[in-house]
């Protein structure tokens, strides 16, 4: 005998129950059902933090940063490395792949017949911070940067230097393509500029620093930047002369370390001074090309976060909302990176 068919019974509401209450109850039930069936994001991969999606105010109203006007951006959630990529991590990549960085390759000046060059013109090199003996003019960075033969990620100060005791320091002398190659090997990517800033703010809105309002709260330095007479004398009040081991300072509100100071970090965006005025407000990826009015003939990528050389006497772009820029083909001794990853 087949079961009796289900009987759909009419629901008779008491006359005393207002229709608006019924509607609110129904909406609440639907919302509860949606939350109950939604799938939370997967746990972050090892060494990464889940950065929540949502809207935030990107940029700054500080007149010192005219290329970063304040504007609203909405991002999807993503993962970001807790720290900058270290020398130990980069060494694992090189061991696994045999990768050779830009700074280790012979230099080939564009548009020049190599047969006309001398050996010293093509020898691998990178640019190393070389503090002068005394005060110098701050309008010429060549006063404290020098081309150094043999300088590369394994030898941060050039021939004769090494990585002993610096395995946990951020890798430096990495060009943009070096950072991209590592990210691909790790199954990750470089963050967009908007992602980087949202993560750096750690949930704080319109604060000048990643940790809040004060530069040195309670007399405690919160980032590895320059103290003293720049660029000749670093008083090392924060405990570090050049790069510091990652996570030497307290994390921001999202649990990320060194989002200010230590080393500049590559972002995937091309740099344009007008990018914020023309870009989309949802998951911006940056402009299609680069234009730096200061050097219109040199395409540049965005760098963020400042470095150990940032100083209120010279460069304050370790502050939130500020922007940096660099030639993607030119490695240098205060630029590194960290990686991002899409949420499945």
SVG drawing of the C-alpha trace seen along z (x, -y; Angstrom):
<svg xmlns="http://www.w3.org/2000/svg" viewBox="-8 -70 96 72">
<polyline fill="none" stroke="black" stroke-width="0.4" points="0.0,0.0 1.5,-3.3 1.9,-6.0 -0.7,-8.7 0.3,-11.8 1.4,-14.7 -1.2,-17.3 -0.2,-20.9 -2.1,-22.7 -2.9,-26.4 -1.3,-28.5 -3.9,-30.7 -2.3,-33.6 -4.0,-35.0 -5.5,-38.4 -3.6,-40.0 -0.2,-39.4 0.8,-42.4 2.0,-41.5 5.2,-43.5 6.2,-41.2 5.6,-38.2 7.8,-39.8 10.6,-40.5 10.5,-37.0 10.7,-35.6 13.6,-37.8 15.4,-36.8 14.9,-33.1 16.2,-33.5 19.3,-35.4 20.0,-32.7 19.7,-30.0 22.1,-31.9 24.7,-32.2 24.2,-28.6 24.9,-27.3 27.7,-29.7 31.3,-28.3 34.0,-30.1 37.3,-30.8 39.8,-28.0 42.5,-28.4 45.4,-30.5 48.4,-28.6 51.4,-28.2 53.2,-31.5 50.3,-33.6 47.4,-35.6 43.8,-35.9 43.1,-39.5 39.4,-40.2 37.7,-41.7 35.7,-44.9 35.9,-48.6 38.6,-50.9 40.1,-54.3 43.3,-54.1 45.8,-56.9 46.4,-59.9 45.3,-63.5 48.9,-64.4 50.1,-67.1 53.5,-65.5 52.0,-62.6 50.3,-64.3 50.4,-61.1 48.2,-59.3 44.9,-61.1 42.5,-59.6 39.8,-57.4 37.6,-54.4 38.5,-50.9 36.7,-47.6 38.7,-44.4 38.0,-40.7 39.7,-38.7 43.2,-37.4 46.1,-35.8 49.4,-37.7 52.8,-36.5 53.2,-37.2 56.7,-38.5 59.0,-39.6 60.6,-36.8 63.8,-35.9 67.3,-34.9 66.7,-31.4 63.4,-31.2 65.0,-32.6 67.9,-30.2 65.4,-27.3 64.0,-28.6 67.4,-29.0 68.5,-25.5 65.3,-24.0 65.4,-25.8 68.9,-27.0 67.6,-30.5 70.1,-33.3 69.0,-36.8 69.4,-39.9 72.2,-41.2 74.2,-38.0 74.0,-38.2 76.3,-40.2 75.1,-43.7 74.0,-44.6 73.2,-48.3 70.3,-48.7 71.1,-49.9 74.9,-49.4 77.0,-47.0 78.4,-44.6 81.6,-44.1 82.4,-47.7 82.2,-47.3 85.1,-46.6 84.9,-43.8 84.3,-46.2 81.3,-47.6 79.5,-44.2 80.5,-42.6 77.5,-41.8 76.8,-44.4 74.1,-45.9 73.7,-49.2 74.7,-49.3 74.1,-51.8 77.4,-53.5 77.1,-56.1 79.2,-59.3 81.7,-60.5 79.8,-63.7 76.9,-65.8 75.9,-65.8 73.2,-67.4 70.0,-65.3 68.9,-66.1 71.3,-63.6 70.9,-60.0 74.3,-59.1 75.8,-60.7 75.0,-57.5 74.4,-54.8 77.3,-53.2 77.6,-50.6 79.3,-47.6 80.8,-44.8 79.6,-41.4 76.8,-42.7 73.8,-40.4 71.4,-38.6 74.1,-36.3 76.6,-39.2 74.5,-42.2 77.4,-44.6 79.4,-43.2 82.5,-41.0 83.7,-39.9 80.2,-40.1 77.8,-37.2 74.7,-35.9 76.2,-34.5 73.6,-35.3 71.3,-36.8 69.1,-33.9 66.0,-35.6 66.8,-39.0 64.7,-40.0 66.3,-39.1 67.5,-42.2 69.1,-42.9 66.1,-41.3 64.7,-42.9 61.0,-42.7 61.4,-39.7 63.3,-37.9 60.4,-38.5 57.9,-37.3 59.9,-34.1 60.0,-33.3 56.3,-33.9 55.5,-31.6 57.6,-28.9 55.8,-29.2 52.4,-29.0 51.7,-32.7 51.9,-36.1 53.0,-39.6 50.3,-41.7 48.6,-44.6 49.2,-48.0 45.6,-48.2 46.0,-44.8 49.3,-45.8 47.9,-48.9 44.7,-47.3 46.9,-44.7 49.4,-47.2 46.7,-49.3 45.7,-46.3 42.1,-47.4 43.0,-51.0 41.4,-53.8 43.2,-57.1 46.0,-56.5 49.4,-57.8 51.3,-54.7 50.6,-51.0 50.3,-50.9 48.3,-54.1 48.7,-57.8 52.1,-58.2 55.4,-57.7 57.1,-56.4 54.4,-55.5 55.7,-55.5 59.2,-56.0 59.2,-52.6 60.3,-52.3 57.8,-50.3 59.7,-49.8 63.2,-49.6 63.9,-53.1 66.7,-55.6 67.5,-57.5 70.1,-60.2 71.8,-62.3 70.9,-61.0 72.7,-59.5 76.0,-59.7 75.1,-58.6 72.6,-56.1 72.1,-56.2 70.3,-52.8 67.8,-53.6 65.6,-50.9 68.5,-48.4 69.4,-47.9 71.9,-49.5 70.6,-48.1 68.1,-45.3 66.6,-43.6 65.5,-40.0 61.8,-39.8 59.3,-40.0 61.7,-42.0 58.9,-44.5 55.3,-44.0 52.8,-42.9 49.9,-45.1 46.2,-44.5 46.1,-41.7 49.2,-39.9 51.6,-41.1 55.2,-42.1 57.3,-44.9 54.7,-46.6 56.7,-49.8 60.4,-50.1 63.1,-47.3 62.9,-47.0 60.7,-48.3 58.4,-45.7 57.5,-45.2 53.9,-45.4 52.5,-44.2 51.2,-47.6 52.9,-49.8 53.5,-53.2 51.7,-56.3 51.4,-59.5 47.8,-59.8 46.8,-56.1 44.4,-56.8 42.4,-59.3 41.6,-57.0 41.6,-53.5 38.6,-51.3 37.3,-51.2 36.8,-47.4 39.9,-45.1 42.1,-47.6 45.1,-46.0 46.9,-49.2 47.4,-51.0 48.4,-49.4 51.6,-51.4 53.9,-53.6 54.6,-57.3 56.8,-58.9 56.9,-62.7 60.3,-62.9 61.8,-60.3 59.3,-59.9 61.6,-57.6 62.0,-55.0 59.0,-52.6 58.6,-51.8 56.7,-49.5 55.1,-50.4 57.1,-49.8 55.5,-50.1 56.4,-50.3 59.7,-52.2 63.0,-50.8 65.6,-51.1 66.8,-54.2 63.5,-56.1 63.9,-59.1 61.9,-62.1 64.9,-64.1 64.7,-62.6 62.0,-60.1 58.8,-59.6 57.2,-57.1 57.1,-54.4 53.9,-56.1 50.5,-54.7 49.0,-55.9 52.4,-56.9 53.8,-55.4 57.2,-54.4 58.5,-53.4 61.4,-51.7 62.9,-50.6 61.9,-46.9 65.2,-45.9 67.4,-47.6 68.1,-45.5 69.2,-47.5 70.2,-46.8 67.0,-48.0 64.3,-46.4 62.7,-43.0 59.1,-41.6 56.4,-39.4 53.8,-37.3 50.0,-37.2 47.7,-34.4 44.1,-34.3 41.4,-32.8 39.9,-29.7"/>
</svg>
